Amino acid sequence: GAVVSQHPSWVICKSGTSVKIECRSLDFQATTMFWYRQFPKQSLMLMATSNEGSKATYEQGVEKDKFLINHASLTLSTLTVTSAHPEDSSFYICSAQSTSGSSYNEQFFGPGTRLTVL
Amino acid sequence: QKEVEQNSGPLSVPEGAIASLNCTYSDRGSQSFFWYRQYSGKSPELIMSIYSNGDKEDGRFTAQLNKASQYVSLLIRDSQPSDSATYLCAVNPNDMRFGAGTRLTVKP
């Protein structure tokens, strides 16, 4: 159990375009999902916390108008990188937090989306 | 002071040895503690969770928690080359905070 999927797994786009990344919890409901970014050989950086039915909470330094997060259901959160630029190229990883059962409070990660902006 | 601190490594151990990974945290109210393993180019996967003081064993992995010292560790017995990865410590007072990770290399 506790499977999280992400789509797409990789994307290449031109500078100035927008890219949407989906994160789904497949076998559990997640009221809270998280979005991380990771540059090569660096640690995970939390970008924002996404709560179902409410506005996301962004970490300091993360532009909320550039990284749009929508958590419309208990199993789906989306991250849209608007007007992407080469410096946005990174590995984007979502996670979903379990709120029940033996996995209470554990976070399960999606496989990640590698974004390359040309 | 960072909320969750780990030695960045790299930590190198020979195959078959015990690898010891350490983590300290700053929030005394933390209740949940986790170890994740991340292979290069992949997302983290949960290895162990621990919630109370003492040791918790799962196969070759043992997590140790000492809340008084604000310290959590992960021991890997009989280390294998396939254990070579970055190990992330995570602590949850109200939301999850990750350490920077320790890179482990197990040499054949």
Backbone of each chain as ProteinMPNN parsed JSONL, in Angstrom:
{"seq_chain_A": "GAVVSQHPSWVICKSGTSVKIECRSLDFQATTMFWYRQFPKQSLMLMATSNEGSKATYEQGVEKDKFLINHASLTLSTLTVTSAHPEDSSFYICSAQSTSGSSYNEQFFGPGTRLTVL", "coords_chain_A": {"N_chain_A": [[0.805, -1.201, 0.0], [0.185, 2.419, 0.165], [0.994, 3.998, -2.121], [2.272, 6.426, -4.272], [1.831, 8.327, -7.123], [3.331, 10.112, -9.876], [2.979, 12.388, -12.536], [3.99, 14.08, -15.46], [6.817, 11.782, -15.733], [9.075, 12.846, -16.729], [9.856, 15.923, -18.351], [10.377, 18.104, -21.05], [10.631, 21.406, -21.945], [10.029, 24.543, -23.631], [11.451, 27.719, -22.863], [9.407, 29.98, -21.088], [7.007, 28.682, -21.349], [4.302, 26.899, -19.683], [4.139, 24.323, -17.261], [2.477, 21.47, -16.082], [2.349, 19.388, -13.289], [1.266, 16.343, -11.995], [0.229, 14.812, -8.97], [-0.63, 11.913, -7.369], [-2.245, 10.081, -4.817], [-2.554, 6.713, -4.623], [-3.73, 4.596, -3.188], [-4.635, 5.519, -0.81], [-6.103, 8.14, 1.128], [-5.146, 11.502, 1.133], [-4.98, 14.233, 3.003], [-3.075, 16.09, 3.147], [-0.493, 17.112, 1.081], [2.828, 17.375, -0.179], [5.209, 19.441, -1.841], [8.36, 19.2, -3.262], [11.611, 20.316, -4.267], [14.556, 19.417, -5.907], [17.851, 20.007, -6.559], [20.713, 18.917, -8.492], [22.758, 16.791, -6.578], [22.098, 18.035, -4.247], [20.161, 18.664, -1.23], [16.736, 17.758, -0.43], [14.342, 20.296, -0.98], [11.758, 21.817, 0.594], [8.988, 23.104, -1.0], [6.277, 23.8, -0.823], [3.304, 23.281, 1.128], [0.462, 21.435, 0.618], [-2.91, 21.556, 1.148], [-5.938, 19.806, 1.11], [-8.641, 21.338, -0.376], [-8.027, 23.893, 0.468], [-5.938, 26.871, 0.406], [-2.53, 26.58, -0.638], [0.383, 26.411, 1.45], [3.242, 28.241, 1.254], [6.796, 27.936, 1.284], [9.31, 30.126, 2.557], [10.645, 32.325, 0.184], [9.758, 30.985, -2.041], [7.998, 31.533, -4.95], [4.653, 32.09, -5.035], [3.018, 32.786, -7.13], [4.314, 31.853, -9.278], [4.649, 29.155, -8.939], [2.072, 27.343, -9.022], [-0.264, 25.757, -7.007], [-2.672, 23.269, -6.687], [-5.055, 21.529, -4.853], [-7.372, 19.684, -5.236], [-8.768, 17.408, -4.568], [-8.905, 14.546, -2.334], [-7.011, 12.852, -3.258], [-5.447, 13.961, -5.199], [-3.067, 16.308, -6.178], [-1.836, 19.177, -7.827], [0.96, 20.723, -9.396], [1.806, 23.615, -10.997], [4.18, 24.969, -13.004], [4.658, 28.091, -13.929], [5.382, 30.061, -16.803], [8.015, 28.983, -17.322], [11.558, 28.928, -16.797], [15.039, 28.404, -17.671], [16.398, 28.197, -15.195], [14.553, 27.001, -13.613], [14.734, 24.39, -14.071], [14.828, 21.227, -12.72], [14.499, 18.567, -10.284], [11.41, 17.591, -9.428], [9.532, 16.646, -6.702], [6.791, 15.041, -5.247], [4.999, 14.421, -2.206], [2.831, 12.459, -0.141], [0.908, 12.545, 2.761], [0.082, 10.136, 5.062], [-2.825, 9.682, 6.986], [-3.971, 7.807, 8.575], [-4.344, 4.525, 10.061], [-1.645, 2.084, 10.28], [0.348, 3.484, 9.095], [0.293, 6.026, 9.968], [0.944, 9.477, 9.823], [3.2, 9.147, 8.284], [5.175, 10.003, 5.456], [4.865, 9.496, 2.021], [6.612, 9.187, -0.932], [6.281, 10.359, -4.3], [7.525, 9.228, -7.524], [8.893, 11.303, -8.686], [9.458, 14.125, -10.9], [11.292, 15.023, -13.603], [12.241, 18.067, -14.719], [13.169, 19.875, -17.522], [14.075, 22.875, -18.801], [14.404, 24.531, -21.754]], "CA_chain_A": [[0.0, 0.0, 0.0], [0.845, 3.712, 0.246], [1.659, 4.291, -3.389], [2.068, 7.781, -4.792], [2.304, 8.429, -8.509], [3.521, 11.44, -10.424], [2.936, 12.412, -13.994], [4.836, 13.092, -16.142], [8.061, 11.442, -15.046], [10.054, 13.828, -17.2], [9.299, 16.843, -19.336], [11.27, 19.106, -21.625], [9.782, 22.457, -22.495], [10.707, 25.778, -24.022], [11.375, 28.824, -21.91], [8.191, 30.776, -21.215], [5.806, 27.85, -21.316], [3.874, 26.416, -18.367], [4.165, 22.863, -17.137], [1.677, 20.973, -14.965], [2.761, 18.093, -12.755], [0.221, 15.756, -11.158], [0.626, 13.91, -7.889], [-1.803, 11.166, -6.924], [-2.135, 8.977, -3.858], [-3.336, 5.696, -5.323], [-4.452, 3.65, -2.336], [-5.022, 6.134, 0.453], [-6.49, 9.538, 1.003], [-4.132, 12.387, 1.698], [-5.438, 15.611, 3.145], [-1.901, 16.945, 3.001], [0.563, 16.703, 0.162], [3.958, 18.287, -0.139], [5.996, 19.561, -3.068], [9.772, 19.44, -3.028], [12.478, 20.496, -5.426], [15.903, 18.965, -5.594], [18.873, 20.234, -7.579], [21.7, 17.826, -8.453], [23.666, 16.642, -5.44], [21.652, 18.853, -3.118], [19.115, 18.024, -0.444], [15.355, 18.124, -0.726], [13.907, 21.598, -0.503], [10.311, 21.906, 0.627], [8.481, 24.292, -1.671], [4.954, 24.181, -0.33], [2.422, 22.27, 1.707], [-0.821, 21.524, -0.06], [-4.006, 20.982, 1.926], [-7.139, 19.616, 0.315], [-9.72, 22.309, -0.214], [-7.592, 25.209, 0.927], [-4.754, 27.391, -0.288], [-1.257, 25.993, -0.237], [1.298, 27.21, 2.267], [4.519, 28.252, 0.562], [7.983, 28.221, 2.069], [9.917, 31.43, 2.296], [11.464, 32.379, -1.018], [9.091, 30.306, -3.162], [6.995, 32.436, -5.505], [3.373, 31.398, -5.159], [2.419, 33.075, -8.43], [5.053, 31.109, -10.287], [4.416, 27.735, -8.682], [0.666, 27.269, -8.636], [-0.613, 24.454, -6.445], [-4.089, 23.009, -6.511], [-5.296, 20.238, -4.18], [-8.823, 19.691, -5.37], [-9.389, 16.204, -4.002], [-8.07, 13.876, -1.333], [-6.019, 11.986, -3.893], [-4.77, 14.631, -6.305], [-2.539, 17.663, -6.071], [-1.086, 19.538, -9.03], [1.9, 21.837, -9.349], [2.017, 24.209, -12.32], [5.291, 25.905, -13.104], [4.239, 29.047, -14.95], [6.447, 30.789, -17.482], [9.233, 28.309, -16.868], [12.839, 29.4, -17.307], [16.062, 27.367, -17.456], [16.759, 28.029, -13.77], [13.523, 26.162, -12.968], [15.053, 22.983, -14.351], [15.1, 20.57, -11.447], [13.752, 17.332, -9.995], [10.291, 17.962, -8.565], [9.025, 15.44, -6.038], [5.671, 15.256, -4.335], [4.763, 13.365, -1.218], [1.507, 12.48, 0.455], [0.985, 12.127, 4.158], [-0.986, 9.249, 5.512], [-3.439, 10.154, 8.226], [-4.709, 6.737, 9.239], [-3.757, 3.194, 10.067], [-0.296, 1.873, 10.795], [1.254, 4.433, 8.432], [-0.091, 7.374, 10.388], [1.948, 10.538, 9.854], [4.32, 8.884, 7.403], [5.092, 10.595, 4.123], [5.249, 8.598, 0.936], [7.021, 10.022, -2.048], [6.118, 9.973, -5.687], [8.804, 8.92, -8.181], [9.555, 12.522, -9.13], [9.351, 14.618, -12.279], [12.492, 15.776, -13.991], [11.878, 19.155, -15.631], [14.249, 20.559, -18.228], [13.58, 24.027, -19.552], [15.432, 24.9, -22.735]], "C_chain_A": [[0.843, 1.258, 0.0], [1.66, 4.024, -1.0], [1.27, 5.685, -3.863], [2.626, 7.825, -6.217], [2.469, 9.892, -8.894], [3.501, 11.342, -11.935], [3.125, 13.831, -14.489], [6.088, 12.782, -15.326], [9.198, 12.347, -15.524], [9.374, 14.704, -18.245], [10.374, 17.825, -19.766], [10.392, 20.167, -22.265], [10.627, 23.67, -22.862], [10.51, 26.837, -22.947], [10.111, 29.647, -22.171], [6.913, 29.982, -21.18], [5.491, 27.422, -19.884], [3.812, 24.895, -18.378], [3.356, 22.457, -15.907], [2.155, 19.592, -14.571], [1.667, 17.599, -11.814], [0.808, 14.805, -10.138], [-0.631, 13.241, -7.355], [-1.445, 10.134, -5.862], [-3.089, 7.891, -4.347], [-4.18, 4.825, -4.402], [-4.73, 4.209, -0.959], [-5.391, 7.581, 0.193], [-5.484, 10.41, 1.744], [-4.687, 13.8, 1.783], [-4.284, 16.589, 2.944], [-0.909, 16.32, 2.032], [1.633, 17.782, 0.16], [4.643, 18.304, -1.503], [7.421, 19.967, -2.712], [10.468, 19.677, -4.358], [13.873, 20.058, -4.998], [16.819, 19.206, -6.777], [19.944, 19.163, -7.429], [22.632, 17.915, -7.256], [23.326, 17.577, -4.282], [20.497, 18.154, -2.407], [17.737, 18.455, -0.937], [15.052, 19.512, -0.19], [12.383, 21.646, -0.562], [9.876, 23.21, -0.018], [7.176, 24.758, -1.034], [4.233, 22.97, 0.238], [1.032, 22.496, 1.137], [-1.893, 20.824, 0.777], [-5.277, 20.94, 1.083], [-8.187, 20.661, 0.648], [-9.311, 23.673, 0.285], [-6.332, 25.636, 0.171], [-3.488, 26.734, 0.25], [-0.464, 26.969, 0.617], [2.679, 27.108, 1.66], [5.661, 28.556, 1.535], [8.56, 29.568, 1.65], [10.801, 31.354, 1.054], [10.866, 31.682, -2.223], [7.952, 31.19, -3.653], [5.679, 31.705, -5.749], [2.704, 31.653, -6.507], [3.129, 32.341, -9.566], [4.786, 29.606, -10.155], [3.003, 27.593, -8.108], [0.328, 25.856, -8.175], [-2.111, 24.374, -6.236], [-4.271, 21.623, -5.909], [-6.802, 20.058, -4.107], [-9.51, 18.472, -4.771], [-8.423, 15.552, -3.026], [-7.002, 12.983, -1.941], [-5.222, 12.678, -4.986], [-4.336, 16.039, -5.929], [-1.763, 17.947, -7.357], [-0.195, 20.746, -8.749], [2.077, 22.334, -10.774], [3.152, 25.211, -12.215], [4.95, 26.851, -14.247], [5.445, 29.796, -15.506], [7.816, 30.252, -17.047], [10.479, 28.883, -17.551], [13.906, 28.342, -17.005], [16.437, 27.155, -15.994], [15.716, 27.233, -12.983], [13.765, 24.682, -13.231], [15.494, 22.307, -13.063], [14.321, 19.261, -11.382], [12.666, 17.713, -9.0], [9.654, 16.688, -8.013], [7.853, 15.819, -5.149], [5.646, 14.143, -3.297], [3.368, 13.543, -0.637], [1.596, 11.911, 1.853], [-0.226, 11.282, 4.528], [-1.53, 9.739, 6.853], [-4.221, 9.063, 8.939], [-3.905, 5.452, 9.22], [-2.336, 3.165, 10.598], [0.707, 2.827, 10.179], [0.981, 5.867, 8.84], [1.11, 8.303, 10.442], [3.171, 10.257, 8.996], [4.085, 9.562, 6.057], [5.591, 9.589, 3.108], [5.476, 9.443, -0.314], [6.604, 9.459, -3.395], [7.483, 9.762, -6.312], [9.532, 10.15, -8.703], [9.316, 12.844, -10.588], [10.59, 15.441, -12.574], [12.112, 16.795, -15.06], [13.134, 19.782, -16.212], [13.645, 21.663, -19.068], [14.697, 24.516, -20.468], [15.491, 26.414, -22.959]], "O_chain_A": [[2.064, 1.195, -0.145], [2.863, 4.278, -0.929], [0.099, 6.064, -3.853], [3.757, 7.407, -6.467], [1.841, 10.783, -8.322], [3.943, 10.358, -12.527], [2.463, 14.732, -13.975], [6.374, 13.459, -14.338], [10.165, 12.579, -14.798], [8.443, 14.278, -18.928], [11.167, 18.307, -18.958], [9.5, 19.843, -23.049], [11.781, 23.796, -22.453], [9.515, 26.833, -22.221], [9.787, 29.967, -23.314], [5.836, 30.551, -20.999], [6.321, 27.57, -18.987], [3.473, 24.276, -19.387], [3.524, 23.023, -14.827], [2.343, 18.725, -15.424], [1.199, 18.337, -10.947], [1.767, 14.084, -10.416], [-1.578, 13.911, -6.943], [-0.463, 9.405, -5.996], [-4.292, 8.124, -4.469], [-5.246, 4.36, -4.806], [-5.03, 3.456, -0.033], [-5.033, 8.16, -0.833], [-5.038, 10.079, 2.843], [-4.845, 14.48, 0.769], [-4.49, 17.757, 2.616], [-0.541, 15.152, 2.156], [1.369, 18.947, 0.458], [4.65, 17.304, -2.222], [7.658, 20.925, -1.976], [9.98, 19.291, -5.42], [14.302, 20.302, -3.87], [16.596, 18.677, -7.865], [20.076, 18.564, -6.361], [23.21, 18.962, -6.964], [24.175, 17.868, -3.44], [19.932, 17.184, -2.912], [17.596, 19.378, -1.74], [15.457, 19.862, 0.918], [11.79, 21.53, -1.635], [10.333, 24.287, 0.364], [6.992, 25.94, -0.745], [4.504, 21.821, -0.111], [0.501, 23.606, 1.17], [-1.78, 19.634, 1.072], [-5.637, 21.918, 0.43], [-8.566, 20.84, 1.805], [-10.166, 24.53, 0.506], [-5.75, 24.867, -0.593], [-3.394, 26.383, 1.426], [-0.621, 28.186, 0.517], [3.234, 26.014, 1.556], [5.505, 29.329, 2.48], [8.324, 30.063, 0.548], [11.601, 30.431, 0.901], [11.412, 31.777, -3.323], [7.057, 31.553, -2.889], [5.612, 30.802, -6.582], [1.915, 30.833, -6.975], [2.602, 32.228, -10.672], [4.709, 28.889, -11.152], [2.776, 27.704, -6.903], [0.605, 24.882, -8.874], [-2.733, 25.283, -5.685], [-3.7, 20.651, -6.404], [-7.421, 20.251, -3.061], [-10.71, 18.507, -4.498], [-7.267, 15.96, -2.91], [-6.179, 12.418, -1.221], [-4.397, 12.039, -5.64], [-5.123, 16.846, -5.434], [-1.111, 17.059, -7.904], [-0.542, 21.647, -7.986], [2.454, 21.568, -11.66], [3.094, 26.168, -11.444], [4.955, 26.446, -15.41], [6.39, 30.118, -14.787], [8.644, 30.971, -16.487], [10.449, 29.268, -18.72], [13.686, 27.473, -16.162], [16.762, 26.035, -15.6], [15.953, 26.838, -11.841], [13.077, 23.826, -12.677], [16.423, 22.763, -12.398], [13.588, 18.904, -12.304], [12.956, 18.108, -7.871], [9.289, 15.78, -8.76], [7.915, 16.791, -4.396], [6.205, 13.066, -3.501], [2.806, 14.638, -0.646], [2.279, 10.915, 2.092], [-1.378, 11.669, 4.33], [-0.775, 10.155, 7.732], [-5.041, 9.353, 9.81], [-2.932, 5.306, 8.479], [-1.884, 4.091, 11.272], [1.817, 2.965, 10.694], [1.381, 6.807, 8.154], [2.148, 7.977, 11.019], [4.101, 11.063, 8.983], [2.953, 9.678, 5.587], [6.605, 8.921, 3.312], [4.657, 10.281, -0.691], [6.576, 8.246, -3.601], [8.499, 10.082, -5.696], [10.684, 10.046, -9.125], [9.015, 11.97, -11.401], [10.891, 16.419, -11.89], [11.713, 16.431, -16.166], [14.046, 20.17, -15.482], [12.809, 21.417, -19.937], [15.787, 24.867, -20.016], [16.302, 26.89, -23.753]]}, "seq_chain_B": "QKEVEQNSGPLSVPEGAIASLNCTYSDRGSQSFFWYRQYSGKSPELIMSIYSNGDKEDGRFTAQLNKASQYVSLLIRDSQPSDSATYLCAVNPNDMRFGAGTRLTVKP", "coords_chain_B": {"N_chain_B": [[20.69, 27.635, 14.026], [20.151, 24.584, 12.419], [17.082, 22.81, 11.885], [17.038, 20.039, 11.635], [19.802, 18.056, 11.74], [22.407, 16.444, 10.023], [25.384, 14.545, 9.483], [27.059, 15.231, 6.535], [28.666, 13.494, 5.239], [30.96, 12.117, 2.791], [30.173, 8.829, 4.004], [31.995, 5.984, 4.291], [32.026, 2.522, 4.212], [33.232, -0.858, 4.569], [32.009, -3.725, 2.769], [29.759, -5.781, 4.554], [30.235, -4.661, 7.01], [29.124, -2.623, 9.842], [27.103, 0.138, 9.314], [26.752, 3.358, 10.577], [24.516, 5.883, 11.058], [23.789, 9.203, 11.877], [21.666, 11.633, 13.523], [20.513, 14.759, 14.614], [18.086, 16.823, 16.244], [16.197, 19.862, 16.673], [13.721, 20.599, 17.773], [12.075, 20.015, 20.651], [9.53, 19.108, 20.936], [9.034, 17.24, 19.034], [7.591, 14.303, 17.68], [7.534, 12.24, 15.883], [9.664, 10.228, 13.923], [11.782, 9.585, 11.181], [13.48, 7.559, 8.778], [14.747, 7.85, 5.553], [15.704, 6.478, 2.427], [17.573, 7.43, -0.38], [18.282, 6.818, -3.62], [20.572, 7.782, -6.185], [19.198, 10.078, -8.407], [16.653, 9.221, -7.961], [13.518, 9.218, -6.125], [12.965, 9.704, -2.557], [12.635, 6.852, -0.379], [10.776, 5.345, 2.187], [12.338, 3.918, 4.981], [12.409, 3.362, 7.766], [10.369, 4.041, 10.606], [10.076, 5.653, 13.739], [8.833, 6.116, 16.996], [8.987, 6.108, 19.749], [11.222, 6.176, 22.565], [14.269, 4.285, 22.45], [15.168, 1.223, 20.784], [14.397, 0.131, 17.465], [13.928, -2.528, 15.404], [14.317, -3.753, 12.089], [14.796, -6.161, 10.041], [17.924, -5.835, 8.591], [18.193, -3.315, 9.501], [18.321, -0.953, 12.15], [16.723, 1.408, 14.062], [17.397, 3.992, 16.333], [16.288, 5.877, 19.057], [16.588, 8.719, 21.076], [15.066, 10.788, 22.948], [15.626, 12.566, 25.011], [18.209, 13.387, 24.503], [17.78, 14.349, 22.033], [18.2, 12.952, 19.623], [18.591, 10.768, 16.944], [19.274, 7.685, 15.374], [20.489, 5.525, 12.75], [21.265, 2.235, 12.203], [22.935, 0.072, 10.041], [23.267, -3.203, 9.531], [25.605, -5.715, 8.382], [26.374, -4.471, 5.924], [25.684, -3.833, 2.484], [26.759, -3.437, -0.948], [24.547, -2.5, -2.343], [23.322, -0.92, -0.526], [24.403, 1.524, -0.765], [23.759, 4.853, -0.901], [21.972, 7.938, -0.388], [21.03, 8.864, 2.832], [18.272, 10.059, 4.467], [17.252, 11.85, 7.26], [14.249, 12.466, 8.946], [12.032, 14.553, 10.722], [9.136, 15.061, 12.627], [7.531, 17.513, 14.082], [5.291, 19.316, 13.852], [5.077, 19.496, 11.127], [6.796, 17.841, 8.447], [10.294, 17.82, 8.594], [13.31, 17.711, 6.905], [16.622, 16.393, 7.154], [19.8, 17.221, 5.644], [20.887, 14.976, 4.613], [22.936, 12.022, 4.535], [25.56, 10.755, 2.719], [26.154, 7.492, 1.901], [28.577, 5.067, 1.199], [29.139, 1.787, 0.338], [31.718, -0.34, 0.153], [32.744, -2.976, -1.956]], "CA_chain_B": [[20.771, 26.17, 14.134], [19.207, 23.904, 11.562], [16.101, 22.029, 12.636], [17.465, 18.641, 11.59], [21.193, 18.051, 11.29], [23.072, 15.176, 9.744], [26.697, 14.638, 8.849], [26.842, 15.086, 5.099], [29.495, 12.417, 4.727], [30.488, 10.751, 2.624], [30.534, 7.774, 4.927], [32.392, 4.815, 3.53], [32.247, 1.327, 5.025], [33.42, -2.052, 3.741], [30.905, -4.672, 2.725], [29.664, -6.632, 5.723], [30.41, -3.877, 8.24], [27.951, -1.879, 10.323], [27.097, 1.564, 8.997], [26.036, 4.109, 11.613], [24.111, 7.195, 10.571], [23.309, 9.957, 13.026], [20.807, 12.78, 13.237], [20.034, 15.495, 15.779], [17.0, 17.724, 15.903], [16.138, 20.972, 17.618], [12.398, 20.786, 18.381], [11.834, 19.0, 21.688], [8.164, 18.616, 20.822], [8.929, 16.273, 17.941], [6.999, 13.039, 18.107], [7.668, 11.208, 14.852], [11.015, 10.267, 13.367], [11.785, 8.714, 10.013], [14.667, 7.452, 7.936], [14.475, 7.593, 4.153], [16.855, 6.187, 1.573], [17.408, 7.999, -1.711], [19.289, 6.5, -4.616], [20.84, 8.891, -7.098], [18.232, 10.257, -9.48], [15.358, 8.661, -7.573], [12.895, 9.9, -4.994], [13.212, 8.996, -1.293], [11.732, 5.784, 0.043], [10.771, 5.193, 3.635], [12.95, 2.703, 5.505], [12.023, 3.098, 9.153], [9.771, 5.084, 11.406], [10.197, 5.359, 15.17], [8.039, 7.109, 17.713], [9.265, 6.088, 21.18], [12.627, 5.975, 22.926], [14.761, 2.919, 22.398], [15.555, 0.667, 19.496], [13.401, -0.543, 16.643], [14.683, -3.316, 14.434], [13.593, -4.278, 10.927], [15.796, -6.801, 9.199], [19.293, -5.373, 8.865], [18.132, -1.92, 9.939], [17.893, -0.638, 13.508], [16.623, 2.828, 14.381], [17.53, 4.252, 17.755], [15.785, 7.204, 19.387], [16.82, 9.231, 22.423], [14.419, 12.098, 22.942], [16.294, 13.45, 25.97], [19.382, 13.925, 23.823], [17.318, 14.84, 20.731], [19.138, 12.218, 18.775], [18.066, 9.549, 16.331], [20.299, 7.094, 14.538], [20.14, 4.349, 11.952], [22.353, 1.278, 12.036], [22.736, -0.905, 8.978], [24.177, -4.332, 9.752], [25.967, -6.481, 7.189], [26.172, -3.525, 4.813], [25.841, -4.344, 1.128], [26.943, -2.359, -1.935], [23.237, -1.958, -2.721], [22.912, 0.07, 0.489], [25.021, 2.805, -1.113], [22.695, 5.812, -1.201], [21.9, 9.038, 0.582], [20.035, 8.562, 3.862], [17.665, 11.284, 4.97], [16.553, 11.813, 8.531], [13.114, 13.39, 8.93], [11.442, 14.725, 12.051], [7.823, 15.68, 12.488], [6.867, 18.126, 15.223], [3.984, 19.626, 13.267], [5.215, 19.1, 9.735], [8.031, 17.075, 8.248], [11.526, 18.546, 8.275], [14.335, 16.761, 6.506], [18.032, 16.733, 7.185], [20.417, 17.351, 4.324], [21.226, 13.648, 4.131], [24.297, 11.488, 4.624], [25.851, 9.864, 1.595], [26.818, 6.261, 2.327], [29.147, 4.201, 0.17], [29.57, 0.482, 0.835], [32.706, -0.826, -0.819], [32.836, -4.454, -2.01]], "C_chain_B": [[19.708, 25.539, 13.237], [18.285, 23.039, 12.4], [16.504, 20.571, 12.732], [18.868, 18.612, 11.005], [21.718, 16.641, 11.124], [24.475, 15.467, 9.243], [26.518, 14.362, 7.362], [27.62, 13.929, 4.502], [30.498, 12.943, 3.716], [31.007, 9.799, 3.699], [30.826, 6.533, 4.11], [32.658, 3.652, 4.476], [32.487, 0.143, 4.099], [32.18, -2.944, 3.792], [30.946, -5.589, 3.94], [29.792, -5.892, 7.048], [29.08, -3.248, 8.659], [28.122, -0.411, 9.945], [26.231, 2.272, 10.03], [25.775, 5.527, 11.136], [23.425, 7.949, 11.705], [22.546, 11.204, 12.617], [20.434, 13.444, 14.558], [18.968, 16.477, 15.337], [16.812, 18.749, 17.004], [14.801, 21.09, 18.364], [12.093, 19.661, 19.371], [10.432, 18.411, 21.621], [7.975, 17.579, 19.728], [8.474, 14.922, 18.451], [7.264, 11.895, 17.142], [9.01, 11.377, 14.161], [11.121, 9.214, 12.27], [13.169, 8.697, 9.372], [14.225, 7.085, 6.526], [15.791, 7.291, 3.447], [16.575, 6.758, 0.193], [18.581, 7.6, -2.591], [19.41, 7.669, -5.581], [19.807, 8.941, -8.222], [16.849, 9.726, -9.175], [14.784, 9.451, -6.411], [13.128, 9.088, -3.72], [12.19, 7.892, -1.049], [11.881, 5.579, 1.539], [11.378, 3.857, 4.041], [12.388, 2.37, 6.871], [11.279, 4.304, 9.71], [9.908, 4.677, 12.865], [9.544, 6.482, 15.944], [8.362, 7.17, 19.206], [10.747, 5.788, 21.417], [13.022, 4.506, 22.853], [15.123, 2.518, 20.993], [14.353, 0.052, 18.792], [14.135, -1.232, 15.514], [13.773, -3.796, 13.311], [14.634, -4.854, 9.971], [17.187, -6.342, 9.567], [19.339, -3.946, 9.413], [17.658, -1.818, 11.391], [17.875, 0.875, 13.677], [16.693, 2.973, 15.895], [17.102, 5.689, 18.03], [16.073, 7.531, 20.84], [16.273, 10.646, 22.462], [15.089, 13.065, 23.907], [17.491, 14.126, 25.332], [19.034, 14.481, 22.446], [18.163, 14.249, 19.615], [18.444, 10.98, 18.243], [19.124, 9.0, 15.384], [19.746, 5.903, 13.76], [21.393, 3.494, 11.819], [21.988, 0.311, 10.92], [23.761, -2.007, 9.187], [24.442, -5.036, 8.434], [25.75, -5.634, 5.93], [26.499, -4.164, 3.467], [26.082, -3.182, 0.168], [25.619, -1.726, -2.355], [22.682, -0.973, -1.684], [23.508, 1.444, 0.202], [23.952, 3.763, -1.623], [22.849, 6.99, -0.249], [20.758, 8.748, 1.548], [19.567, 9.868, 4.5], [16.954, 11.02, 6.293], [15.417, 12.827, 8.456], [12.446, 13.384, 10.294], [10.134, 15.477, 11.894], [7.325, 16.2, 13.829], [5.444, 18.49, 14.805], [3.956, 19.314, 11.775], [6.614, 18.538, 9.544], [9.194, 17.996, 7.9], [12.623, 17.528, 8.022], [15.725, 17.292, 6.789], [18.576, 16.769, 5.768], [20.838, 16.004, 3.753], [22.687, 13.307, 4.322], [24.504, 10.52, 3.48], [26.67, 8.69, 2.091], [27.327, 5.502, 1.116], [29.615, 2.918, 0.832], [30.47, -0.122, -0.226], [32.812, -2.347, -0.784], [34.2, -4.946, -1.512]], "O_chain_B": [[18.533, 25.904, 13.284], [18.651, 22.59, 13.487], [16.336, 19.938, 13.774], [19.091, 19.093, 9.894], [21.503, 15.769, 11.965], [24.725, 16.516, 8.648], [25.895, 13.372, 6.979], [27.301, 13.437, 3.42], [30.859, 14.119, 3.778], [32.112, 9.947, 4.22], [29.989, 6.087, 3.324], [33.426, 3.783, 5.429], [32.002, 0.133, 2.968], [31.409, -2.907, 4.751], [31.998, -6.106, 4.315], [29.484, -6.452, 8.1], [28.073, -3.324, 7.954], [29.155, 0.199, 10.223], [25.116, 1.84, 10.322], [26.707, 6.277, 10.845], [22.58, 7.393, 12.408], [22.741, 11.754, 11.533], [20.076, 12.759, 15.517], [18.952, 16.912, 14.185], [17.224, 18.526, 18.143], [14.76, 21.626, 19.471], [11.882, 18.512, 18.982], [10.172, 17.345, 22.18], [6.864, 17.091, 19.522], [8.905, 14.455, 19.505], [7.227, 10.726, 17.525], [9.442, 12.488, 13.853], [10.617, 8.099, 12.409], [13.916, 9.675, 9.418], [13.447, 6.154, 6.319], [16.849, 7.79, 3.83], [15.48, 6.596, -0.344], [19.722, 7.99, -2.345], [18.47, 8.442, -5.767], [19.58, 7.943, -8.905], [15.963, 9.772, -10.028], [15.478, 10.255, -5.79], [13.455, 7.904, -3.798], [11.034, 7.992, -1.461], [12.985, 5.634, 2.081], [11.0, 2.804, 3.527], [11.946, 1.248, 7.117], [11.538, 5.444, 9.323], [9.859, 3.491, 13.19], [9.68, 7.654, 15.596], [8.053, 8.163, 19.864], [11.424, 5.216, 20.563], [12.23, 3.612, 23.15], [15.354, 3.359, 20.124], [13.431, -0.469, 19.42], [14.874, -0.599, 14.759], [12.628, -4.188, 13.535], [15.265, -4.13, 9.2], [17.593, -6.445, 10.724], [20.41, -3.437, 9.746], [16.723, -2.503, 11.804], [18.886, 1.544, 13.463], [16.119, 2.176, 16.637], [17.506, 6.61, 17.321], [15.831, 6.715, 21.729], [16.947, 11.591, 22.053], [15.118, 14.268, 23.648], [17.759, 15.3, 25.587], [19.901, 15.027, 21.763], [18.747, 14.955, 18.794], [17.797, 10.24, 18.985], [19.79, 9.757, 14.677], [18.687, 5.36, 14.075], [22.442, 3.967, 11.382], [20.87, -0.201, 10.865], [24.964, -1.789, 9.042], [23.642, -4.977, 7.5], [25.041, -6.032, 5.005], [27.455, -4.928, 3.334], [25.655, -2.06, 0.439], [25.577, -0.541, -2.687], [21.696, -0.282, -1.938], [23.152, 2.423, 0.859], [23.318, 3.515, -2.649], [23.753, 7.019, 0.587], [19.647, 8.425, 1.126], [20.364, 10.662, 4.999], [16.161, 10.088, 6.417], [15.609, 13.934, 7.953], [12.313, 12.341, 10.935], [10.044, 16.424, 11.113], [6.766, 15.445, 14.624], [4.487, 17.983, 15.391], [2.925, 18.915, 11.234], [7.499, 18.736, 10.377], [9.084, 18.846, 7.017], [12.838, 16.609, 8.812], [15.978, 18.492, 6.68], [17.893, 16.393, 4.816], [21.113, 15.889, 2.559], [23.56, 14.174, 4.28], [23.728, 9.583, 3.292], [27.757, 8.871, 2.64], [26.608, 5.314, 0.135], [30.399, 2.954, 1.78], [30.046, -0.381, -1.352], [32.952, -2.939, 0.286], [34.45, -6.151, -1.488]]}, "name": "protein", "num_of_chains": 2, "seq": "GAVVSQHPSWVICKSGTSVKIECRSLDFQATTMFWYRQFPKQSLMLMATSNEGSKATYEQGVEKDKFLINHASLTLSTLTVTSAHPEDSSFYICSAQSTSGSSYNEQFFGPGTRLTVLQKEVEQNSGPLSVPEGAIASLNCTYSDRGSQSFFWYRQYSGKSPELIMSIYSNGDKEDGRFTAQLNKASQYVSLLIRDSQPSDSATYLCAVNPNDMRFGAGTRLTVKP"}
